[in-house]
Amino acid sequence: MKSSQERLEFSERLQQALRNSDYSPNSPTQLAREFNLRFGGHPVTVHAARKWLQGESIPTQEKLRALAQWLEVPAEWLRFGGVD
C-alpha cells in the first residue's frame, strides 16, 4: 500500500509537470480530457484525475507511463521523484 506521503509527493510532481507543459494543475476536468485523448486504454474519470491531483491516489503503471509520455517527463521521476 502506498503511503499518504508518497501520494502527496506524486501529486506535487504531477502538478509541476502540468504547469511546465502549460496546463492547469487545478483542473481535474482538463487533466482527464487531455489524458483520455492520448491514452488508448480505459479512460479515466474526472474523479480519478482529481484524486491524482489531490494526492489521494497514484495511477496504475500503464497510466503513469502515458502521463509521463504526454507531459514529457521520465515515468520514474513522476512516480518516485529525483534521486537526492
N, CA, C and O atoms as a printed pandas DataFrame, in Angstrom:
     atom_number atom_name residue_name chain_id  residue_number  x_coord  y_coord  z_coord
0              1         N          MET        A               1    0.838   -1.195    0.000
1              2        CA          MET        A               1    0.000    0.000    0.000
2              3         C          MET        A               1    0.878    1.253    0.000
3              4         O          MET        A               1    1.884    1.330    0.706
4              5         N          LYS        A               2    0.478    2.211   -0.795
5              6        CA          LYS        A               2    1.254    3.440   -0.909
6              7         C          LYS        A               2    0.923    4.369    0.254
7              8         O          LYS        A               2   -0.237    4.510    0.641
8              9         N          SER        A               3    1.949    4.994    0.798
9             10        CA          SER        A               3    1.735    5.892    1.935
10            11         C          SER        A               3    1.140    7.214    1.466
11            12         O          SER        A               3    1.249    7.581    0.296
12            13         N          SER        A               4    0.516    7.914    2.390
13            14        CA          SER        A               4   -0.056    9.210    2.039
14            15         C          SER        A               4    1.041   10.176    1.595
15            16         O          SER        A               4    0.806   11.031    0.741
16            17         N          GLN        A               5    2.229   10.045    2.168
17            18        CA          GLN        A               5    3.342   10.906    1.757
18            19         C          GLN        A               5    3.720   10.640    0.300
19            20         O          GLN        A               5    3.962   11.580   -0.457
20            21         N          GLU        A               6    3.771    9.368   -0.095
21            22        CA          GLU        A               6    4.065    9.020   -1.490
22            23         C          GLU        A               6    3.032    9.620   -2.431
23            24         O          GLU        A               6    3.374   10.155   -3.486
24            25         N          ARG        A               7    1.768    9.527   -2.041
25            26        CA          ARG        A               7    0.694   10.054   -2.898
26            27         C          ARG        A               7    0.791   11.568   -3.014
27            28         O          ARG        A               7    0.601   12.122   -4.097
28            29         N          LEU        A               8    1.087   12.242   -1.906
29            30        CA          LEU        A               8    1.227   13.703   -1.946
30            31         C          LEU        A               8    2.413   14.129   -2.800
31            32         O          LEU        A               8    2.317   15.088   -3.565
32            33         N          GLU        A               9    3.521   13.427   -2.673
33            34        CA          GLU        A               9    4.704   13.774   -3.469
34            35         C          GLU        A               9    4.450   13.530   -4.951
35            36         O          GLU        A               9    4.889   14.315   -5.792
36            37         N          PHE        A              10    3.739   12.438   -5.283
37            38        CA          PHE        A              10    3.374   12.204   -6.676
38            39         C          PHE        A              10    2.516   13.363   -7.185
39            40         O          PHE        A              10    2.741   13.878   -8.281
40            41         N          SER        A              11    1.538   13.764   -6.385
41            42        CA          SER        A              11    0.643   14.852   -6.759
42            43         C          SER        A              11    1.424   16.132   -7.049
43            44         O          SER        A              11    1.141   16.828   -8.024
44            45         N          GLU        A              12    2.400   16.440   -6.206
45            46        CA          GLU        A              12    3.216   17.645   -6.408
46            47         C          GLU        A              12    3.998   17.564   -7.716
47            48         O          GLU        A              12    4.094   18.552   -8.443
48            49         N          ARG        A              13    4.554   16.398   -8.018
49            50        CA          ARG        A              13    5.297   16.246   -9.281
50            51         C          ARG        A              13    4.366   16.330  -10.484
51            52         O          ARG        A              13    4.720   16.925  -11.502
52            53         N          LEU        A              14    3.189   15.743  -10.374
53            54        CA          LEU        A              14    2.217   15.822  -11.471
54            55         C          LEU        A              14    1.824   17.275  -11.714
55            56         O          LEU        A              14    1.780   17.722  -12.860
56            57         N          GLN        A              15    1.541   18.011  -10.650
57            58        CA          GLN        A              15    1.166   19.416  -10.802
58            59         C          GLN        A              15    2.303   20.223  -11.422
59            60         O          GLN        A              15    2.061   21.088  -12.264
60            61         N          GLN        A              16    3.528   19.951  -11.018
61            62        CA          GLN        A              16    4.685   20.645  -11.588
62            63         C          GLN        A              16    4.806   20.334  -13.077
63            64         O          GLN        A              16    5.036   21.238  -13.881
64            65         N          ALA        A              17    4.652   19.063  -13.452
65            66        CA          ALA        A              17    4.747   18.675  -14.858
66            67         C          ALA        A              17    3.637   19.320  -15.682
67            68         O          ALA        A              17    3.869   19.727  -16.821
68            69         N          LEU        A              18    2.444   19.415  -15.122
69            70        CA          LEU        A              18    1.349   20.079  -15.827
70            71         C          LEU        A              18    1.659   21.551  -16.051
71            72         O          LEU        A              18    1.481   22.064  -17.156
72            73         N          ARG        A              19    2.128   22.241  -14.994
73            74        CA          ARG        A              19    2.485   23.667  -15.134
74            75         C          ARG        A              19    3.574   23.851  -16.190
75            76         O          ARG        A              19    3.501   24.765  -17.012
76            77         N          ASN        A              20    4.578   22.983  -16.164
77            78        CA          ASN        A              20    5.680   23.095  -17.116
78            79         C          ASN        A              20    5.224   22.876  -18.551
79            80         O          ASN        A              20    5.874   23.336  -19.490
80            81         N          SER        A              21    4.103   22.171  -18.723
81            82        CA          SER        A              21    3.556   21.911  -20.059
82            83         C          SER        A              21    2.395   22.846  -20.394
83            84         O          SER        A              21    1.650   22.605  -21.344
84            85         N          ASP        A              22    2.247   23.912  -19.609
85            86        CA          ASP        A              22    1.206   24.928  -19.824
86            87         C          ASP        A              22   -0.209   24.396  -19.674
87            88         O          ASP        A              22   -1.117   24.805  -20.397
88            89         N          TYR        A              23   -0.389   23.480  -18.726
89            90        CA          TYR        A              23   -1.727   23.016  -18.351
90            91         C          TYR        A              23   -1.986   23.445  -16.911
91            92         O          TYR        A              23   -1.056   23.642  -16.129
92            93         N          SER        A              24   -3.248   23.583  -16.580
93            94        CA          SER        A              24   -3.594   23.976  -15.217
94            95         C          SER        A              24   -3.445   22.789  -14.270
95            96         O          SER        A              24   -3.963   21.708  -14.550
96            97         N          PRO        A              25   -2.738   22.979  -13.145
97            98        CA          PRO        A              25   -2.666   21.912  -12.149
98            99         C          PRO        A              25   -3.912   21.877  -11.265
99           100         O          PRO        A              25   -4.002   21.064  -10.345
100          101         N          ASN        A              26   -4.864   22.754  -11.543
101          102        CA          ASN        A              26   -6.065   22.871  -10.709
102          103         C          ASN        A              26   -7.329   22.416  -11.421
103          104         O          ASN        A              26   -8.432   22.678  -10.941
104          105         N          SER        A              27   -7.189   21.734  -12.566
105          106        CA          SER        A              27   -8.371   21.348  -13.336
106          107         C          SER        A              27   -8.401   19.852  -13.596
107          108         O          SER        A              27   -7.823   19.380  -14.575
108          109         N          PRO        A              28   -9.070   19.103  -12.728
109          110        CA          PRO        A              28   -9.186   17.671  -12.996
110          111         C          PRO        A              28   -9.944   17.381  -14.290
111          112         O          PRO        A              28   -9.703   16.362  -14.938
112          113         N          THR        A              29  -10.863   18.280  -14.666
113          114        CA          THR        A              29  -11.613   18.084  -15.918
114          115         C          THR        A              29  -10.663   18.144  -17.106
115          116         O          THR        A              29  -10.711   17.295  -17.996
116          117         N          GLN        A              30   -9.800   19.155  -17.112
117          118        CA          GLN        A              30   -8.834   19.286  -18.201
118          119         C          GLN        A              30   -7.852   18.112  -18.193
119          120         O          GLN        A              30   -7.528   17.569  -19.249
120          121         N          LEU        A              31   -7.386   17.726  -17.025
121          122        CA          LEU        A              31   -6.451   16.614  -16.921
122          123         C          LEU        A              31   -7.079   15.341  -17.489
123          124         O          LEU        A              31   -6.451   14.650  -18.292
124          125         N          ALA        A              32   -8.294   15.029  -17.088
125          126        CA          ALA        A              32   -8.958   13.820  -17.581
126          127         C          ALA        A              32   -9.159   13.890  -19.093
127          128         O          ALA        A              32   -8.895   12.919  -19.803
128          129         N          ARG        A              33   -9.622   15.034  -19.584
129          130        CA          ARG        A              33   -9.876   15.171  -21.021
130          131         C          ARG        A              33   -8.593   15.005  -21.829
131          132         O          ARG        A              33   -8.548   14.228  -22.783
132          133         N          GLU        A              34   -7.547   15.743  -21.439
133          134        CA          GLU        A              34   -6.292   15.679  -22.186
134          135         C          GLU        A              34   -5.646   14.295  -22.089
135          136         O          GLU        A              34   -5.100   13.787  -23.068
136          137         N          PHE        A              35   -5.714   13.694  -20.903
137          138        CA          PHE        A              35   -5.157   12.353  -20.727
138          139         C          PHE        A              35   -5.890   11.352  -21.623
139          140         O          PHE        A              35   -5.257   10.556  -22.317
140          141         N          ASN        A              36   -7.211   11.394  -21.605
141          142        CA          ASN        A              36   -8.002   10.424  -22.366
142          143         C          ASN        A              36   -7.808   10.563  -23.871
143          144         O          ASN        A              36   -7.945    9.587  -24.608
144          145         N          LEU        A              37   -7.488   11.780  -24.335
145          146        CA          LEU        A              37   -7.194   11.973  -25.758
146          147         C          LEU        A              37   -5.948   11.200  -26.175
147          148         O          LEU        A              37   -5.810   10.826  -27.340
148          149         N          ARG        A              38   -5.045   10.959  -25.238
149          150        CA          ARG        A              38   -3.749   10.367  -25.541
150          151         C          ARG        A              38   -3.617    8.915  -25.090
151          152         O          ARG        A              38   -2.637    8.249  -25.424
152          153         N          PHE        A              39   -4.582    8.429  -24.346
153          154        CA          PHE        A              39   -4.475    7.097  -23.734
154          155         C          PHE        A              39   -5.405    6.131  -24.450
155          156         O          PHE        A              39   -6.604    6.383  -24.568
156          157         N          GLY        A              40   -4.850    5.027  -24.925
157          158        CA          GLY        A              40   -5.635    4.062  -25.680
158          159         C          GLY        A              40   -6.435    3.099  -24.826
159          160         O          GLY        A              40   -7.292    2.383  -25.343
160          161         N          GLY        A              41   -6.176    3.067  -23.546
161          162        CA          GLY        A              41   -6.865    2.138  -22.664
162          163         C          GLY        A              41   -8.168    2.708  -22.128
163          164         O          GLY        A              41   -8.743    3.635  -22.699
164          165         N          HIS        A              42   -8.613    2.145  -21.042
165          166        CA          HIS        A              42   -9.857    2.582  -20.400
166          167         C          HIS        A              42   -9.705    4.030  -19.938
167          168         O          HIS        A              42   -8.752    4.345  -19.226
168          169         N          PRO        A              43  -10.620    4.917  -20.325
169          170        CA          PRO        A              43  -10.481    6.328  -19.949
170          171         C          PRO        A              43  -10.599    6.549  -18.447
171          172         O          PRO        A              43  -11.226    5.769  -17.730
172          173         N          VAL        A              44   -9.985    7.621  -17.996
173          174        CA          VAL        A              44  -10.096    7.974  -16.583
174          175         C          VAL        A              44  -11.246    8.962  -16.411
175          176         O          VAL        A              44  -11.590    9.709  -17.327
176          177         N          THR        A              45  -11.822    8.946  -15.236
177          178        CA          THR        A              45  -12.903    9.879  -14.916
178          179         C          THR        A              45  -12.313   11.162  -14.336
179          180         O          THR        A              45  -11.152   11.201  -13.930
180          181         N          VAL        A              46  -13.123   12.194  -14.305
181          182        CA          VAL        A              46  -12.708   13.444  -13.664
182          183         C          VAL        A              46  -12.421   13.169  -12.184
183          184         O          VAL        A              46  -11.503   13.748  -11.605
184          185         N          HIS        A              47  -13.209   12.288  -11.587
185          186        CA          HIS        A              47  -12.998   11.935  -10.177
186          187         C          HIS        A              47  -11.612   11.313   -9.976
187          188         O          HIS        A              47  -10.913   11.655   -9.022
188          189         N          ALA        A              48  -11.221   10.417  -10.855
189          190        CA          ALA        A              48   -9.893    9.792  -10.745
190          191         C          ALA        A              48   -8.792   10.835  -10.914
191          192         O          ALA        A              48   -7.811   10.831  -10.171
192          193         N          ALA        A              49   -8.955   11.727  -11.890
193          194        CA          ALA        A              49   -7.959   12.784  -12.115
194          195         C          ALA        A              49   -7.856   13.692  -10.892
195          196         O          ALA        A              49   -6.761   14.109  -10.512
196          197         N          ARG        A              50   -9.003   13.996  -10.277
197          198        CA          ARG        A              50   -8.992   14.830   -9.066
198          199         C          ARG        A              50   -8.199   14.131   -7.956
199          200         O          ARG        A              50   -7.436   14.772   -7.233
200          201         N          LYS        A              51   -8.382   12.835   -7.832
201          202        CA          LYS        A              51   -7.657   12.087   -6.795
202          203         C          LYS        A              51   -6.154   12.117   -7.046
203          204         O          LYS        A              51   -5.373   12.174   -6.096
204          205         N          TRP        A              52   -5.739   12.079   -8.308
205          206        CA          TRP        A              52   -4.305   12.193   -8.621
206          207         C          TRP        A              52   -3.795   13.562   -8.193
207          208         O          TRP        A              52   -2.743   13.670   -7.561
208          209         N          LEU        A              53   -4.547   14.613   -8.540
209          210        CA          LEU        A              53   -4.114   15.981   -8.256
210          211         C          LEU        A              53   -4.122   16.303   -6.767
211          212         O          LEU        A              53   -3.333   17.132   -6.312
212          213         N          GLN        A              54   -4.989   15.670   -6.012
213          214        CA          GLN        A              54   -5.093   15.957   -4.583
214          215         C          GLN        A              54   -4.271   15.005   -3.722
215          216         O          GLN        A              54   -4.316   15.080   -2.494
216          217         N          GLY        A              55   -3.527   14.116   -4.358
217          218        CA          GLY        A              55   -2.678   13.210   -3.588
218          219         C          GLY        A              55   -3.446   12.108   -2.885
219          220         O          GLY        A              55   -3.002   11.594   -1.859
220          221         N          GLU        A              56   -4.597   11.742   -3.431
221          222        CA          GLU        A              56   -5.388   10.673   -2.835
222          223         C          GLU        A              56   -5.114    9.324   -3.484
223          224         O          GLU        A              56   -5.409    8.282   -2.899
224          225         N          SER        A              57   -4.551    9.336   -4.692
225          226        CA          SER        A              57   -4.224    8.078   -5.356
226          227         C          SER        A              57   -3.110    8.301   -6.369
227          228         O          SER        A              57   -2.818    9.428   -6.768
228          229         N          ILE        A              58   -2.503    7.202   -6.769
229          230        CA          ILE        A              58   -1.452    7.194   -7.791
230          231         C          ILE        A              58   -1.958    6.298   -8.918
231          232         O          ILE        A              58   -2.478    5.213   -8.657
232          233         N          PRO        A              59   -1.812    6.741  -10.170
233          234        CA          PRO        A              59   -2.327    5.926  -11.273
234          235         C          PRO        A              59   -1.588    4.601  -11.421
235          236         O          PRO        A              59   -0.494    4.418  -10.886
236          237         N          THR        A              60   -2.206    3.687  -12.155
237          238        CA          THR        A              60   -1.551    2.418  -12.467
238          239         C          THR        A              60   -0.292    2.688  -13.282
239          240         O          THR        A              60   -0.118    3.774  -13.834
240          241         N          GLN        A              61    0.572    1.701  -13.350
241          242        CA          GLN        A              61    1.825    1.851  -14.092
242          243         C          GLN        A              61    1.558    2.220  -15.555
243          244         O          GLN        A              61    2.256    3.062  -16.119
244          245         N          GLU        A              62    0.564    1.599  -16.159
245          246        CA          GLU        A              62    0.235    1.884  -17.556
246          247         C          GLU        A              62   -0.188    3.345  -17.735
247          248         O          GLU        A              62    0.249    4.010  -18.674
248          249         N          LYS        A              63   -1.032    3.835  -16.840
249          250        CA          LYS        A              63   -1.479    5.233  -16.922
250          251         C          LYS        A              63   -0.348    6.191  -16.563
251          252         O          LYS        A              63   -0.241    7.274  -17.139
252          253         N          LEU        A              64    0.484    5.799  -15.626
253          254        CA          LEU        A              64    1.625    6.624  -15.246
254          255         C          LEU        A              64    2.566    6.817  -16.430
255          256         O          LEU        A              64    3.046    7.924  -16.677
256          257         N          ARG        A              65    2.827    5.739  -17.158
257          258        CA          ARG        A              65    3.684    5.847  -18.352
258          259         C          ARG        A              65    3.071    6.779  -19.386
259          260         O          ARG        A              65    3.775    7.579  -20.003
260          261         N          ALA        A              66    1.753    6.676  -19.576
261          262        CA          ALA        A              66    1.075    7.548  -20.539
262          263         C          ALA        A              66    1.140    9.011  -20.107
263          264         O          ALA        A              66    1.365    9.897  -20.931
264          265         N          LEU        A              67    0.941    9.260  -18.816
265          266        CA          LEU        A              67    1.064   10.630  -18.290
266          267         C          LEU        A              67    2.463   11.179  -18.549
267          268         O          LEU        A              67    2.623   12.302  -19.026
268          269         N          ALA        A              68    3.460   10.379  -18.232
269          270        CA          ALA        A              68    4.851   10.817  -18.381
270          271         C          ALA        A              68    5.177   11.115  -19.839
271          272         O          ALA        A              68    5.849   12.100  -20.142
272          273         N          GLN        A              69    4.703   10.270  -20.732
273          274        CA          GLN        A              69    4.970   10.488  -22.156
274          275         C          GLN        A              69    4.302   11.777  -22.623
275          276         O          GLN        A              69    4.920   12.584  -23.317
276          277         N          TRP        A              70    3.031   11.972  -22.241
277          278        CA          TRP        A              70    2.310   13.184  -22.618
278          279         C          TRP        A              70    3.000   14.428  -22.082
279          280         O          TRP        A              70    3.155   15.409  -22.809
280          281         N          LEU        A              71    3.416   14.403  -20.818
281          282        CA          LEU        A              71    3.990   15.584  -20.177
282          283         C          LEU        A              71    5.499   15.689  -20.367
283          284         O          LEU        A              71    6.136   16.616  -19.867
284          285         N          GLU        A              72    6.065   14.723  -21.099
285          286        CA          GLU        A              72    7.484   14.730  -21.452
286          287         C          GLU        A              72    8.385   14.775  -20.231
287          288         O          GLU        A              72    9.319   15.572  -20.147
288          289         N          VAL        A              73    8.075   13.892  -19.283
289          290        CA          VAL        A              73    8.919   13.719  -18.097
290          291         C          VAL        A              73    9.196   12.225  -17.948
291          292         O          VAL        A              73    8.416   11.401  -18.425
292          293         N          PRO        A              74   10.296   11.870  -17.291
293          294        CA          PRO        A              74   10.559   10.443  -17.068
294          295         C          PRO        A              74    9.497    9.829  -16.148
295          296         O          PRO        A              74    9.151   10.408  -15.118
296          297         N          ALA        A              75    8.994    8.671  -16.522
297          298        CA          ALA        A              75    7.972    7.995  -15.705
298          299         C          ALA        A              75    8.506    7.722  -14.299
299          300         O          ALA        A              75    7.768    7.842  -13.321
300          301         N          GLU        A              76    9.767    7.360  -14.199
301          302        CA          GLU        A              76   10.360    7.071  -12.889
302          303         C          GLU        A              76   10.353    8.320  -11.999
303          304         O          GLU        A              76   10.056    8.245  -10.807
304          305         N          TRP        A              77   10.685    9.469  -12.602
305          306        CA          TRP        A              77   10.644   10.723  -11.833
306          307         C          TRP        A              77    9.217   11.030  -11.380
307          308         O          TRP        A              77    8.985   11.400  -10.229
308          309         N          LEU        A              78    8.258   10.871  -12.312
309          310        CA          LEU        A              78    6.881   11.195  -11.973
310          311         C          LEU        A              78    6.399   10.324  -10.818
311          312         O          LEU        A              78    5.683   10.800   -9.937
312          313         N          ARG        A              79    6.782    9.069  -10.818
313          314        CA          ARG        A              79    6.305    8.156   -9.781
314          315         C          ARG        A              79    7.097    8.286   -8.473
315          316         O          ARG        A              79    6.519    8.281   -7.386
316          317         N          PHE        A              80    8.424    8.403   -8.593
317          318        CA          PHE        A              80    9.258    8.304   -7.387
318          319         C          PHE        A              80   10.031    9.567   -7.041
319          320         O          PHE        A              80   10.542    9.683   -5.928
320          321         N          GLY        A              81   10.128   10.510   -7.960
321          322        CA          GLY        A              81   10.887   11.726   -7.698
322          323         C          GLY        A              81   12.345   11.576   -8.078
323          324         O          GLY        A              81   12.769   10.550   -8.611
324          325         N          GLY        A              82   13.094   12.613   -7.795
325          326        CA          GLY        A              82   14.508   12.621   -8.140
326          327         C          GLY        A              82   15.331   11.872   -7.099
327          328         O          GLY        A              82   14.890   11.604   -5.982
328          329         N          VAL        A              83   16.537   11.551   -7.521
329          330        CA          VAL        A              83   17.467   10.910   -6.622
330          331         C          VAL        A              83   18.230   12.004   -5.870
331          332         O          VAL        A              83   18.891   12.839   -6.487
332          333         N          ASP        A              84   18.140   11.996   -4.579
333          334        CA          ASP        A              84   18.815   13.041   -3.777
334          335         C          ASP        A              84   20.285   12.758   -3.617
335          336         O          ASP        A              84   20.996   13.531   -2.975
